[in-house]
C-alpha cells in the first residue's frame, strides 16, 4: 500500500472529512513518529508494534563499482518490531 492508497481508504471510511483534512492527519501522524525517532525516542502503537532506532557502528565497506575500500561512518537506523496481535494475524491462516 502506498500513501495515496492509504488516503483513499481513510476517505472511504470517513466521508464526512475533506480529503485535505485526512491528508493533514496522516502528515501529522508520520511527522510525529519521525520527530520522536530523530530525538532518540521510541513510538509504541499497541496492537501494531514499536518504532525505535538502533546504532550501527562505523565499518569498512567496498565500493561495488571500483572495488575500493571506503569508510562507512557510524549512524542510527530506524527499526520496527511488530506487536503480538499483528504477528498472530499474519500467522493465523
N, C-alpha and C positions, 0 to 999 in steps of 0.2 A: 504494500500500500504506500502510495506517495502522498505528500502533503495535500495536494488538491483533492485526492480521493477522500482523505480524512475530512476535509472541509465540507465536501458534498454530503458525506454520511451524517455529519453533525447537523447540517442544514436540513436534511431529510427528517431527522429525529426532532428538530427544534424549528418548525416552520414559522413560529412567532418571532424568531430573531432574524435580523437582517444579515446578509452574508458578511458585511463589513464587521458586524459585532462578533460573529463567530470567528472570523479571521483574527480579530483583536484578542479574543480569549486564547486562541491557540498560540499566538505570538507571545503573549504574556506567560503562558504555561511553560513553553520551551525556553524563553529568555530567563525565567526564574531558575529553572533547572541548571542551565548553562552558567548563570551567575554564581549559584551556590557551589558548583563544582570548581569554578575558577577561583573561588575563595578558599578552596581546600575542604569544603564541606561535603555532606552526603545527603542524598534525597531518597527517602523511602516512601513508596506508594504501596500501602497494604494490599495484599492480594495480587499485586502485579510484580513488584521487585524493587531493587535498590540500585541507585546510580552512585558511583563513587569514582575516585581516581586512584591510580597506582603509579608508583615511581619506577621508572626504568633507569638503570644505571648507564653511565657512559660506556661505550664499547667501540670496538673497531669493526668497520663494515667494509664492503667491497663495492666499488662502482661497477655495475654489471656491464657497462659499455666498454670501459677501458681495462677493467681488472685491477685498477689502482686501489690500494687500501686507503680508506678515509676514516676520520674520527667522527663518530656519531655522539653528540652531546647527551647528557642526562636530560630526561624530560618526564612530565606527568602525562599519563594517557587515561582516557575515560574507561570505566569498567562497569558492566551491568551484571547483576546477579538476579536471576528470576526468582520470584516468590514461590512458595509451596503450592498455592492454588493454581498458578499458571502452569507449573510443571505437571501437576496432576491432570490438568485439562489437556495438555499436549500429549500425554501418555495414556489417556483413558480409552482409546479405541482405535 
